[in-house]
């Protein structure tokens, strides 16, 4: 008895015997599920079937590490609602971790990438070597490119202003560059 039969006892036999596409889907899920630990499934179970206290409090008491596991599993098993819920609960994690997660797994909410990108473009210090290694060369270069574009806009707009306005202009321009330019949508699609 295969893993896919345990996941979908009624439907997998019916659909995979009549469709090569469904058989391929179930096989791919079954192969990837074999790498998932029982502890990770228990975290997912706590989200799918919360106890009475969680329902009364309307809050699931999971750590950020547990929500990250739930996010990874929700992407693996195509649980879009849990994917969205995990991104809501993980909203307060640092921008580097958010972008690493966005890069590693298929997060449904593409808007989740804009705030950490904006935060990294706006901050005073550039990416450290460690952060750049975590993000990878492609994403790090995109962040450097966005910072460079902001810098060019600020330099153009501050020629006649005092240097005390510089940081305010930087924050305003970085939001424009990250949020409104069309190339950022293309950049995020490629991330």
C-alpha positions as CSV (number, residue, x, y, z in Angstrom):
1,X,0.0,0.0,0.0
2,X,1.6,3.2,-1.2
3,X,1.8,6.6,0.6
4,X,-0.6,8.2,-1.9
5,X,-3.3,5.7,-0.9
6,X,-2.9,6.7,2.7
7,X,-3.4,10.3,1.8
8,X,-6.3,10.0,-0.6
9,X,-7.8,6.5,0.1
10,X,-10.8,6.9,-2.1
11,X,-9.7,9.2,-4.9
12,X,-6.2,8.1,-5.7
13,X,-7.1,4.6,-6.9
14,X,-10.0,6.0,-9.0
15,X,-8.2,8.9,-10.6
16,X,-4.7,7.5,-11.1
17,X,-6.0,4.4,-12.8
18,X,-7.9,6.5,-15.4
19,X,-5.4,9.3,-15.9
20,X,-1.7,9.4,-16.4
21,X,-1.6,13.0,-15.1
22,X,-3.2,12.1,-11.8
23,X,-0.9,9.1,-11.4
24,X,2.1,11.4,-11.9
25,X,0.8,13.9,-9.4
26,X,0.2,11.3,-6.7
27,X,3.6,9.7,-7.4
28,X,5.3,13.1,-7.0
29,X,3.5,13.9,-3.7
30,X,4.1,10.4,-2.4
31,X,7.9,10.6,-3.1
32,X,8.2,14.0,-1.5
33,X,6.1,13.0,1.6
34,X,8.5,10.2,2.5
35,X,11.0,12.9,3.5
36,X,8.5,14.5,6.0
37,X,8.9,13.5,9.7
38,X,6.1,12.6,12.0
39,X,6.8,15.7,14.1
40,X,6.2,17.9,11.1
41,X,2.9,16.2,10.3
42,X,1.8,16.7,13.9
43,X,2.4,20.4,13.5
44,X,0.3,20.4,10.4
45,X,-2.4,18.4,12.2
46,X,-2.5,21.0,15.0
47,X,-3.3,23.6,12.4
48,X,-5.9,21.5,10.5
49,X,-7.6,20.3,13.7
50,X,-7.1,22.9,16.5
51,X,-8.2,22.0,19.9
52,X,-11.0,23.8,21.8
53,X,-8.7,26.3,23.5
54,X,-7.3,27.4,20.1
55,X,-10.7,27.8,18.7
56,X,-11.9,29.9,21.7
57,X,-8.8,32.1,21.8
58,X,-8.8,32.3,18.0
59,X,-5.0,31.9,18.1
60,X,-2.8,29.0,17.3
61,X,0.1,28.7,19.7
62,X,2.9,27.7,17.4
63,X,6.5,29.0,17.4
64,X,8.0,30.7,14.3
65,X,10.0,27.5,13.6
66,X,6.7,25.5,13.7
67,X,5.0,28.0,11.3
68,X,8.0,27.7,8.9
69,X,7.5,23.9,8.9
70,X,3.8,24.4,8.3
71,X,4.6,26.8,5.5
72,X,6.9,24.2,3.8
73,X,4.4,21.4,4.2
74,X,1.5,23.5,2.9
75,X,3.5,24.2,-0.2
76,X,4.5,20.6,-0.6
77,X,0.9,19.4,-0.2
78,X,-0.7,22.3,-2.0
79,X,-2.7,23.6,1.1
80,X,-3.2,27.2,-0.1
81,X,-5.2,28.3,2.9
82,X,-2.5,27.1,5.4
83,X,0.1,28.7,3.2
84,X,-1.6,32.0,3.5
85,X,-2.3,31.5,7.2
86,X,1.4,30.7,7.8
87,X,2.5,33.9,6.0
88,X,0.2,35.9,8.3
89,X,1.6,34.4,11.4
90,X,5.2,34.7,10.1
91,X,4.8,38.4,9.3
92,X,7.2,39.5,12.1
93,X,10.2,37.5,11.0
94,X,13.3,39.2,9.7
95,X,13.5,40.2,6.1
96,X,16.3,37.9,5.2
97,X,14.4,34.8,6.4
98,X,11.3,35.9,4.6
99,X,13.2,36.3,1.3
100,X,15.0,32.9,1.8
101,X,11.7,31.2,2.4
102,X,10.2,33.0,-0.6
103,X,13.1,31.7,-2.7
104,X,13.0,28.2,-1.3
105,X,9.3,27.4,-1.4
106,X,6.3,28.4,-3.4
107,X,4.6,31.0,-1.2
108,X,1.1,31.8,-2.5
109,X,1.1,35.4,-1.3
110,X,3.5,37.2,-3.8
111,X,2.9,40.5,-1.9
112,X,4.8,38.9,1.0
113,X,8.1,39.7,-0.8
114,X,7.6,43.5,-1.0
115,X,8.0,44.5,2.6
116,X,11.2,42.6,3.3
117,X,12.6,43.9,0.0
118,X,11.7,47.4,0.8
119,X,13.3,47.0,4.3
120,X,16.5,45.8,2.8
121,X,16.6,48.6,0.2
122,X,15.9,51.2,2.9
123,X,18.2,50.2,5.6
124,X,21.5,52.2,6.0
125,X,23.9,49.3,5.8
126,X,24.2,47.0,2.7
127,X,23.8,43.3,2.8
128,X,26.5,41.5,4.8
129,X,28.5,38.7,3.3
130,X,26.5,36.2,5.4
131,X,23.1,37.7,4.3
132,X,24.2,37.6,0.7
133,X,25.2,34.0,1.0
134,X,21.8,33.1,2.5
135,X,19.9,34.9,-0.3
136,X,22.1,33.7,-3.1
137,X,23.8,35.7,-5.8
138,X,20.7,36.4,-8.0
139,X,18.6,37.8,-5.2
140,X,21.5,39.7,-3.6
141,X,22.3,41.3,-6.9
142,X,18.7,42.4,-7.4
143,X,18.7,44.0,-4.0
144,X,22.0,45.8,-4.8
145,X,20.4,46.9,-8.1
146,X,17.4,48.3,-6.3
147,X,19.6,50.2,-3.8
148,X,21.6,51.6,-6.7
149,X,18.5,52.8,-8.5
150,X,17.3,54.5,-5.3
151,X,20.7,56.1,-4.9
152,X,20.7,57.5,-8.4
153,X,17.2,59.0,-7.8
154,X,18.2,60.5,-4.5
155,X,21.4,62.1,-6.0
156,X,19.4,63.6,-8.8
157,X,16.7,65.0,-6.4
158,X,19.1,66.3,-3.7
159,X,21.4,68.4,-5.8
160,X,19.7,71.6,-4.6
161,X,18.7,70.4,-1.1
162,X,20.6,70.2,2.2
163,X,22.1,66.9,3.3
164,X,19.8,66.7,6.3
165,X,16.9,65.9,3.9
166,X,18.9,63.1,2.3
167,X,17.7,60.2,4.5
168,X,14.0,61.3,4.1
169,X,14.4,61.4,0.4
170,X,16.1,58.0,0.4
171,X,13.2,56.5,2.3
172,X,10.6,58.1,-0.1
173,X,12.5,57.1,-3.3
174,X,13.2,53.5,-2.1
175,X,9.4,53.0,-1.6
176,X,8.8,54.3,-5.2
177,X,11.6,52.1,-6.7
178,X,10.4,48.9,-4.9
179,X,6.7,49.5,-5.0
180,X,5.8,51.2,-8.2
181,X,8.3,50.5,-11.0
182,X,7.2,47.8,-13.3
183,X,10.6,46.0,-13.4
184,X,10.2,45.0,-9.7
185,X,7.3,42.8,-10.7
186,X,9.5,41.1,-13.2
187,X,12.3,40.9,-10.7
188,X,10.1,39.3,-8.1
189,X,8.7,36.8,-10.6
190,X,12.2,35.7,-11.3
191,X,13.1,35.4,-7.6
